[in-house]
Structures are given as C-alpha cells and as structure tokens.
C-alpha cells in the first residue's frame, strides 16, 4: 500500500470512534453512514479512498474522467490506496452532446464496482444491468416523489437533497428539516440526507429525523485530499452561509453556486428577462473547472452549499469522517442524558 494508505491506517488505529451502524451501513457494507458526494472534478481516487479508508463511503465521479478507459484506471488507482468499499457516481443529464453513458456503465461493471450512485435522470434504464452485475444503487433525488419512484425501480437506497445543497436542489425549495422526516414517513428502503451537513451535529440531527446517514459534498471539497486548488478551499473557510447565489431560477433549472462576480452577473441577466443563450458563455463548464484547477475564484461558476458557513478548517478527509461520527455519538449521548 502507499504512504497515504499507511497514514490512513495509523490514523484509523488511533481512533476510538465506535462504528455507527444503520440500515444504510448494513446494506452497503461500510462502517459509518457518512458518504462523500460524487462531485464533478472533485471525486477522484485520493479523496474517495481516504473517505472509505476511514469507514465512510467515498465516490469517484465517472464523468470527471475523460473516457471510460480513464475511469477504469482511476478505479484501479483508488484500489491501491484502500481495500475498503468505494463507489462510482454516474450523473445522467440532458446534453446537446451527451457522454457515452452506456460505455461508462459498462466500464463500471467490468471494473468490479459494487456500489453506484446515480443522479440526474431516472435510473431505471440502467437498473437491469447494474442489478445483474450485483451492483447496489444509491439514487440521488430532490423530492419524496422522486425518491418513491427510485424505490419502485429497485434501488438499494436513496439520497435526498434538501434546498440547502450545492448544485441542483430541484424546484420545490424544500429544506432538509422538512424533507428528511417526509422521506422517512414515505420510504421503506434506507435513505441518507444530503445538503447542509458538515459535522456530527448534522449527522445526529439527520438520524433523529429518520435518515440512515448523511451525504457531504462541500465539507469534503475542503479537505487535504480534495483535488481542488488551495485558494478555493480557503475561500470556503472564509465564506459564510450567505455567500451563494441561486442561478437559473427563471429557467426552472435552479443551481446553487458560489457568490462571485460571474454568478452575480448571471443572476442579473436572467432577472432582466435574459435566456440561457445570454448567459451560456458565463456558465461554461470549462470555466468552472479552471476555478478548481487554477484557484481563480472569479474565473467562472462553481458549486458550493450553504453549509460552507459551518466549515472552518481544511483537515484530512479521514479526520472529517472520524470526528463526524465521534461528535454525533457525543451529541446524541449528551442530549439523551439531559432528558433521562
């Protein structure tokens, strides 16, 4: 194993955090119900492996890799860093020139991945092949009705995105405080809560509301192993929960992104009656990638959640997992003790 793996092993060995078992951990075969979101340009081998090695569930983002063959190589790199389970995110969205989704799906299967997170479109067209390969599917959605549809088509678990989340929160604007118990009332399969989670207080709250764990994106963006530029991580630490913009509201394709000069301009153009072609050069994905690679936080649009207001450091990803679980145990024990 590599030096990174040996460091993670030593960290894990010194941890006193007990396992936190839920229906989700039992279904996925992991130690703790803490999932690293499948983020574009962020979900690479080092980060996914670090999260999984600490007992959570790391995610490699399939479409971050330029080709299916590159994805297979990235999966193999992760396997040199951890022997724990990790997953692959496959986000399926409408596109003028769509990626070869079938080829990425085949690469995931052929690489022996056993956990897949789907997002975007209905996962049903992919379910037969994933199920035949013994793959457990977590589908990410933004509403109870979509979660129920995913349950109906046979996913193992769902991840519910509340309005607080980075990226696309849907158009219902339902925050986690309502979405989580509503999902708990409606679903019979395990589900995890996403959007607004960064620490053990959030995990404890999600469990109390009926979720079986949490998905954290922005928190894992701001870790040592995250492949984004240090300047972006430092901006997340410095920012508050007020420093995001909601763009594309008038287009019914809402996205939560970092507040900067570019996203301010997008909001202004659309509020004045502009349409997507009027802002397309501003929101080009290549510009957002440049932010993450070069650290120029004004270069383009980049996603971040309200939870950045709760992030105050840049620790190792494994440390995030361990202290989130330890703090959740402490919070739950302390609150129960107050009422015993």
N, C-alpha and C positions, 0 to 999 in steps of 0.2 A: 504494500500500500504506500501511498505517497506521504510526504511530510504533512500535508494538510489533513489527511486521514488520521495520521498518528496524533496530531494535535487535537483533533476532534475526539479521538478515543480517550486521551488523557483528560480532556475536559469532562467527558461523559462519566469517566471513572470517579472523578471527584465530586460529581453531582449527587446531592442527597434527595433530589426530587423524586417522589414516587410516581409510578405510572398513573395516568389519569384515563381510566377506561370508560368508554361509552359505546353505544351501538355502532357508531362510526368507526372507532378504532378496531372493534371486533370484526366488522365487515371488511375492513381494508388491511388488517394485519399489521397495524402500526402501534406504537406505544402511547402517543399523545394526540389528542384531537386538535392539532394545530397544522394548518395547511398553508403552504406558500403559494399565493396566487400565480396563475400562468400568465405572466406579463410579457408583452411584446418587447423585444430587445433586452429583457432583463432575465428571463427564465433560462439560464444557461447551466452547464454542468456543475460548476463550482458552487453556485448558490443552492441548486436543488439538492446536491449531495450533502451539503452542510446541514440543511434543514432536516433531511431524512436521517442523517447520521446521529442527530440529537434526539431522534424519536418522533419527529413530526413527519409530514409528507411534503417533500419537495416536488416541484413541477418544472420540467423542461418545456419551453414553448416551441411547438413544432415549427410554426411559420417564421420564427426568428431565424431558422436555418434556411439558407437559400434554396436547397434542394432536398428531396427525401434522402439521398445518399449522405448529405451533410448531417441530417438528423440522426441517422444511424450511427455516424461517427461520434456525435455529441452524446448519445446514449452510452456508447462504449466508454467515452471519457468519464462520464458520471460513475460508471461501474468500477473504474479504477480508484475512485475517491470514497465510495461507500459500498457496503454489502447489504444495506437496508433497502426496503422498497421505496421507489420513487415513481412518479407518474409523468405522463406527457399531456400537455394541453393542446387540443385541436379546436381552434376557433373558426367557425364557418360563417362567413358574412357575404352578402351580395357584393359583387365586384364587376367592373367592366371587363377585366381580365382576371378571372378567378385563378387561384393557385390550383395545382393538380391534387385536389383533396383525396381522390382515390389512391394516388401514389403515396401520399403521406400516410394515409391509413394503412396501406399495405406495409410500408416501412416500419410503422409502429408494431404491427403484428409480427412481422418477420424478425424484429429485434428482440422479441420476447417480453415486451412490456405487458404488465398485468393490470395496470391502473391507468385510465384515461379520463381527463377532464374535457368535456365538450362544452362549447359556449356558442352564442350567436343563434344560429338556426336550429330547428327541430332536429334532435339527434337520431330520430327514427331510421332514416336511410342508412345509417352506419351500424345500427344495433345488431343486426343479424351476424355480420362479420366479426364484430367485437365479441359478441356472446359466444359464437362458435370457437373463437380463439381463447375463451376463458378469461376475457378481459372484463374487469369491473369498471363501470362507467359512472362518473360523477357529472351531472349536468348542472351548469351554472345558469340561473334564471333570475328574473327581477320581479316576479309576481307569483302568488299562490296558484293562479290558474295555469301558468306555465309549468310550475312545479308538479301539479297534478297530472298534466299531460306527459311530462317526463317519467313520472311514476308509472303511468299507464303503459308506456312503451318499453318499460323494463329496466330502467337504470337502477344501479345499486343504491345511489344516494343523490341528493341534490344539494346545491349551494345557492342560497338565496341572497341576492344583492339588494341591500337597502339603499335608500336615496342618498345616504352619506358617501357612497362608494366613489372611487376613482373610475374613470371610463364611462361606460354607458349604464345609467341607473334605470333605464326604461322611462316610460311616460306617465306612470301612475303616481310618482312622488311619494311613495310610502316609506317612511323611515323604519329602521330596524326595530325600534321599540314596539311597533305595531306589527310589522311583517313577520318577525320571529314567532310570537305566540300564535299569529294567524296560521302560519305554516305548520306549527306544532299541532294545532287543532285539526288540520286538514289531511296531513300526510301520515302514512303508516310506515314509510321507509325512513332510514336515518337521513338527517339533513344537517348541514353546517351553515352558520350565519356569516355573511360577508358584508363589509362596508362599515367602517368606524371602529375597527379593532386593532389595538396596538400593545395590549398588556394583559396581565392577569385579571384586572378588574373587569375588562371587557369579556374575557373568557368566562369568568364566573357569572356575569350578567347573562350572557348568551345561554349558558347551561340552565340558569334559573328560569329563563323564559321559554325553555323547551327545546333548544337546539342541542345537537350532539357534538358540537365543536365549532371552531371558527376558521375562517379563511382570512389571511392577512396579506395584503399586497404592498401598500405604501410602507408599512413597517419593515418589510423585508427588502424593499428598494434601498432603504437607508441602513445597510449593514456592510461589514467589511467585504464579504464575498460578492455583493451585488456588483455587476459589471459596469454600472453607470459612473460617470465622472464624479470625482470628489466634490466639485463645486455644486452639483445638483443635490448631492446628499446634504451638504452644508446648508443649501437653500431650504430643504425640507425641515432641518432642525431649527432654522431661524424663523420659518413661516408660522403663521397661526391658522386656526380653523377658518378664518375669514379670507384667506388668500387663495381662493379658487374661483373660477368662472364656470358658468353653465353655458355651453355653446350649442348651436343647432336647435334651440328650443322651438323656434318657429317652423323648423323643418321636421318636427316630430322625430328627431334622432338625437336626443339630448346626450351630451357628453360633459363630464366634469373634468376640467383641466386646470393646470396651474395658472394663476393670475399673472400675466405679464403683458408687455405692450402688444404682442401679437394676438393673444386671446381677447384683450380689451378691444382691439380693432375689429375682430370677428363679431363680437357682441354688438358693437356699434353699427356695423354694416347691415347685419341681419335685422336689428331693431328698426332700422330705417327703411325696411322693405326689401333688402337685398335677398338674393337667392344663392344657392350653392355655388354656381359658377363665379359669383362675385367674390367668394372667399376661398375658392379652391386652391389658389397659389399660396395662401397663408397657412392652410391646414395640411399641406402635403406631408406625407409620412416621412419622406427623406429629411425634411426639416426637423421633425421631432427626433429622428434618430441622431441627427447632428447635435442636438441638445445633450443627449445621453453620452455620446462619444467624445465631444469636444468640451463640454461643460459650459457652453454659452447658453445661459438660461433664457435669453431673449431671441434665440435663433428660430424658434418655432413653437408649435403646440406640443405640450407634454402632459401626460395624465398624472394626477395625484389626488388623494382623497382628503376629506375634511379632517381625518384623523392625524394629519401632519401636525395639528396643534397639540397633540399629545406626545410627539416624538422629540426627544431632547438629546439623543446621543447616536453614535454610529458604532454599535457593538458587532461582534461576530454573530452570524445567523444562528449558530447553535446556542449561543447565550440567550438570544431572544426566545427560542423555544423553551429552554430550561427555566428561565426566570418567569416566563408567562405561566407555565404550569405551576411552579412553586408559589407564585403570587396568587394564582387562582385558588390553590389549596388554602393558603393563609387567609384570603378574603372570605371564603366560604366558611372556614372554621371559626373565624372571629365573629362573623355575623350570626352564625348559629349559636355561638356561646352567649351572645347578648340576649337571646330570647329563650335560653334553656332554663 
